[in-house]
Amino acid sequence: MVGFNEKKLIKSVKPYLLKCRPGDYYHALTIVKWVKKIGRGRKDLPILITAGYVHDTGWYNILPSKKGSVGLDTILSYEKKANRSSVKMVNKILKPLGFSKVEILKINRLVRAADKHKSRRADEEVIVDADTLCKLDIKHLTKKFKKADFPRLLVMLEKRFGSGVVKTRIGKENFSKLLTRLRVDMGRL
C-alpha cells in the first residue's frame, strides 16, 4: 500500500457510515482503536485499519428509517441484505482512493470475516476480535438499539461471541472484563 492516509480514508467513508445504522460511524472509530491495539506491529495494519472503517458500509441506505435507535429484530432482518451489499460499497469507496485490486480483495475478505464473526487466518482474527470487543460497549448499544432489546442483546452477545469467536491474546484478555462491565452498565439503565 502506497502512502496510507487515514484522514483521507475517514473523510471518504464518513458520509456513507452516517447513512448506515445509527451508531455505525462511532462503531467504526471504536473498532479501529481495537484494530490498532490488537494489530500493533503488523505490516498489514493499514489494510486492517481500512477494513475496520469500511466493514459496515454495506448498511448504507439499507434500513427504511434511521432516526434514533433501531429494534434488534429490524437489524437482524436486514443483516443478510447489508452483508451482500458490502463488496459493492467497499469497491465504491476504496477504488477512488487508489487502493489496488489485491488490496480491495483482501479488505473484502476481512469484511466478510467480520460479517460472519468467523476467522480462519491471523488477519481475520484481528478484525473479528476488534468488532466483537466493540459490541461490548454500552455507548455502542445505546446508539444502535432500543433499550427494550438490551436483555436479549446480552444473551446474544454471550452466546454468539462468547465461545470460541475471540482468538487473539488481547481479545481474550479483554472479552470477559468488557462483558462484565456491560452487564453492570445495562443494570444502571
C-alpha positions as CSV (number, residue, x, y, z in Angstrom):
1,M,0.0,0.0,0.0
2,V,1.5,3.3,-1.1
3,G,1.0,6.3,1.2
4,F,-1.8,5.2,3.5
5,N,-3.7,8.3,4.5
6,E,-6.1,7.5,7.4
7,K,-7.6,11.1,7.5
8,K,-8.4,10.9,3.8
9,L,-10.0,7.5,4.3
10,I,-12.1,8.8,7.2
11,K,-13.2,11.7,5.1
12,S,-14.3,9.4,2.3
13,V,-16.1,6.8,4.4
14,K,-17.8,9.0,7.0
15,P,-20.7,10.2,4.7
16,Y,-21.5,6.6,3.9
17,L,-21.4,5.5,7.6
18,L,-23.7,8.3,8.6
19,K,-26.3,6.8,6.3
20,C,-25.9,3.3,7.7
21,R,-27.4,2.2,11.0
22,P,-27.5,4.6,13.9
23,G,-24.1,4.5,15.6
24,D,-22.1,2.9,12.8
25,Y,-19.7,5.9,12.5
26,Y,-19.0,5.7,16.2
27,H,-18.6,1.9,15.9
28,A,-16.1,2.3,13.0
29,L,-14.0,4.7,15.1
30,T,-14.1,2.3,18.0
31,I,-13.3,-0.8,16.0
32,V,-10.2,0.9,14.5
33,K,-9.0,1.7,18.1
34,W,-9.2,-2.0,18.8
35,V,-7.6,-3.0,15.5
36,K,-4.7,-0.7,16.3
37,K,-4.3,-2.3,19.7
38,I,-4.7,-5.9,18.6
39,G,-2.8,-5.5,15.4
40,R,0.1,-3.4,16.7
41,G,3.3,-4.2,14.9
42,R,1.7,-6.0,12.0
43,K,2.9,-5.0,8.5
44,D,-0.6,-5.1,7.1
45,L,-2.0,-2.8,9.8
46,P,-3.1,-0.1,7.2
47,I,-5.2,-2.8,5.4
48,L,-6.7,-3.9,8.8
49,I,-7.5,-0.3,9.7
50,T,-9.2,0.2,6.3
51,A,-11.3,-2.9,6.8
52,G,-12.3,-1.6,10.3
53,Y,-13.6,1.7,8.8
54,V,-15.4,0.1,5.9
55,H,-16.7,-3.2,7.4
56,D,-20.2,-2.0,8.0
57,T,-20.7,0.2,4.9
58,G,-22.9,-2.5,3.4
59,W,-25.6,-1.0,5.7
60,Y,-25.6,2.2,3.5
61,N,-29.2,3.2,2.9
62,I,-30.5,-0.3,3.8
63,L,-32.8,0.5,6.7
64,P,-36.1,2.1,6.0
65,S,-35.8,4.6,8.9
66,K,-32.6,5.6,10.6
67,K,-33.9,8.1,13.1
68,G,-32.7,7.1,16.6
69,S,-32.0,3.6,17.8
70,V,-33.4,0.6,15.9
71,G,-35.0,-2.6,17.1
72,L,-32.9,-5.8,17.2
73,D,-35.4,-7.7,15.1
74,T,-35.2,-5.0,12.4
75,I,-31.4,-5.1,12.3
76,L,-31.4,-8.9,12.2
77,S,-34.0,-8.9,9.3
78,Y,-31.8,-6.6,7.2
79,E,-28.4,-8.2,8.1
80,K,-28.1,-10.5,5.1
81,K,-29.0,-7.8,2.6
82,A,-26.4,-5.4,4.2
83,N,-23.8,-8.1,4.1
84,R,-24.5,-8.8,0.4
85,S,-24.1,-5.0,-0.3
86,S,-20.6,-4.8,1.4
87,V,-18.4,-5.7,-1.6
88,K,-20.1,-3.1,-3.8
89,M,-19.7,-0.4,-1.1
90,V,-16.1,-1.3,-0.3
91,N,-15.2,-1.1,-4.0
92,K,-17.1,2.2,-4.4
93,I,-15.3,3.8,-1.5
94,L,-11.8,2.4,-2.0
95,K,-11.2,2.5,-5.8
96,P,-11.2,6.3,-6.0
97,L,-8.7,6.3,-3.1
98,G,-6.1,4.4,-5.2
99,F,-6.4,1.0,-3.4
100,S,-5.2,-1.8,-5.7
101,K,-7.4,-4.7,-6.7
102,V,-5.3,-7.0,-4.5
103,E,-5.8,-4.7,-1.5
104,I,-9.5,-4.4,-2.1
105,L,-9.9,-8.2,-2.4
106,K,-8.1,-8.6,0.9
107,I,-10.2,-5.9,2.6
108,N,-13.4,-7.6,1.3
109,R,-12.2,-10.9,2.7
110,L,-11.7,-9.2,6.1
111,V,-15.1,-7.6,5.9
112,R,-16.7,-11.0,5.1
113,A,-15.0,-12.5,8.2
114,A,-16.3,-9.6,10.4
115,D,-19.8,-10.1,8.9
116,K,-19.7,-13.8,9.6
117,H,-18.0,-13.4,13.0
118,K,-15.6,-16.2,12.0
119,S,-11.9,-16.1,11.4
120,R,-9.6,-18.6,9.7
121,R,-6.5,-16.5,9.3
122,A,-4.5,-14.3,11.7
123,D,-5.5,-11.1,9.9
124,E,-9.2,-12.1,10.2
125,E,-8.7,-12.7,13.9
126,V,-7.7,-9.1,14.4
127,I,-10.8,-7.7,12.6
128,V,-13.3,-10.2,14.1
129,D,-12.0,-9.7,17.6
130,A,-12.0,-5.9,17.3
131,D,-15.6,-6.0,16.0
132,T,-16.6,-8.3,18.8
133,L,-15.0,-6.2,21.6
134,C,-16.7,-3.1,20.2
135,K,-20.1,-4.7,20.7
136,L,-19.4,-5.0,24.4
137,D,-19.7,-1.2,24.9
138,I,-22.9,0.3,26.4
139,K,-22.4,3.5,24.3
140,H,-22.3,1.4,21.1
141,L,-25.5,-0.4,22.1
142,T,-27.4,2.7,23.2
143,K,-26.6,4.4,19.8
144,K,-27.8,1.5,17.8
145,F,-30.5,-0.4,19.7
146,K,-33.6,0.2,21.7
147,K,-33.3,-0.3,25.5
148,A,-36.0,-2.9,25.5
149,D,-33.7,-5.1,23.4
150,F,-30.8,-5.0,25.9
151,P,-31.6,-8.2,27.8
152,R,-31.9,-10.1,24.5
153,L,-28.8,-8.5,23.2
154,L,-26.8,-9.5,26.2
155,V,-27.8,-13.2,25.8
156,M,-27.0,-13.0,22.1
157,L,-23.6,-11.4,22.8
158,E,-22.8,-14.1,25.3
159,K,-23.8,-17.0,23.1
160,R,-22.9,-15.7,19.6
161,F,-19.5,-14.2,20.6
162,G,-18.5,-15.9,23.9
163,S,-17.3,-19.3,22.9
164,G,-14.5,-19.6,20.5
165,V,-15.0,-16.5,18.4
166,V,-12.4,-14.4,20.3
167,K,-9.0,-15.7,19.3
168,T,-6.3,-13.1,19.8
169,R,-4.4,-12.7,23.1
170,I,-5.7,-9.1,23.6
171,G,-9.3,-10.2,22.7
172,K,-9.2,-13.0,25.2
173,E,-7.7,-10.7,27.9
174,N,-10.5,-8.1,27.4
175,F,-13.6,-10.1,26.5
176,S,-14.7,-11.1,30.0
177,K,-13.9,-7.8,31.5
178,L,-15.9,-5.9,28.9
179,L,-18.8,-8.3,29.1
180,T,-18.9,-7.9,32.9
181,R,-18.7,-4.1,32.6
182,L,-21.5,-4.2,30.0
183,R,-23.8,-6.2,32.4
184,V,-23.2,-3.6,35.1
185,D,-23.8,-0.7,32.7
186,M,-27.0,-2.3,31.5
187,G,-28.2,-2.7,35.1
188,R,-27.7,1.0,35.6
189,L,-30.0,2.0,32.8
